[in-house]
């Protein structure tokens, strides 16, 4: 069953100017319920634009986006936000630094719900949050009243990830969510990602520049170049991929020019 279906999606920036850029060109993508898709590609391939289109940040010139059978192509960003979880590259983006850990979780927990005038976090919520924080294996369940601004970047990103999945989203969007972290911390956050997505059977799309991570995580991998999907692989074929295979595939599709040093370095 399709959880997300994208058909002939087109997006062009700065139309009619010298800076006109076709970011997505007749892009088609059918995402099954429970798919964990990793997305790789060079700079300007259209990766982040794709996620922004799904989230409703941009409106397409052509094409449709269907989420769980509902056409959301023209649905406003704030209206589709309750169906989506999203984690950005910057660890500081997804949390409120001056609020406690439990208060941040309460905001995420009440997303899309009718809110009354009651103040604070309920006892029931505190117990639920404590159990959820244990999944992160960072000791945060014993620091629920600590201000989020006191946490490290990795801790904040793990917390953001938990907040994005606390109320199960129809699709989880991860936009290079470990790129700003050191390798050890990035691996920890990726392990948390794998735990949360597997536990909740979350349909996930994860952009990464790390080809090893793209191969290791998820059940499906797509490669983008110049606004199109040029490679789509899953199952056993994906498991048997090597970094060398991906490099060769990219070189074949980009006339021998590899456009992204970050992908080579990682």
Secondary structure, DSSP 8 states (H G I E B T S, - for coil): -EEEEEEEEEEEESTTSTT-EEEEEEEEEEEETT-EEEEEE-TTSSHHHHHHHHHTSS--SEEEEEETTEE-TT--HHHHGGGEEEE-SSTTSSS-TTSBHHHHHHHHHTTTS---S--S--HHHHHHHHHHHHTTTSSGGG-TTSBGGGS-HHHHHHHHHHHHHSS--SEEEEESTTTTS-HHHHHHHHHHHHHHHHHHT--EEEE-S-HHHHHHSSSEEEEEETTEEEEEEEHHHHHT--HHHHHHHHHHHTTT----HHHHH-
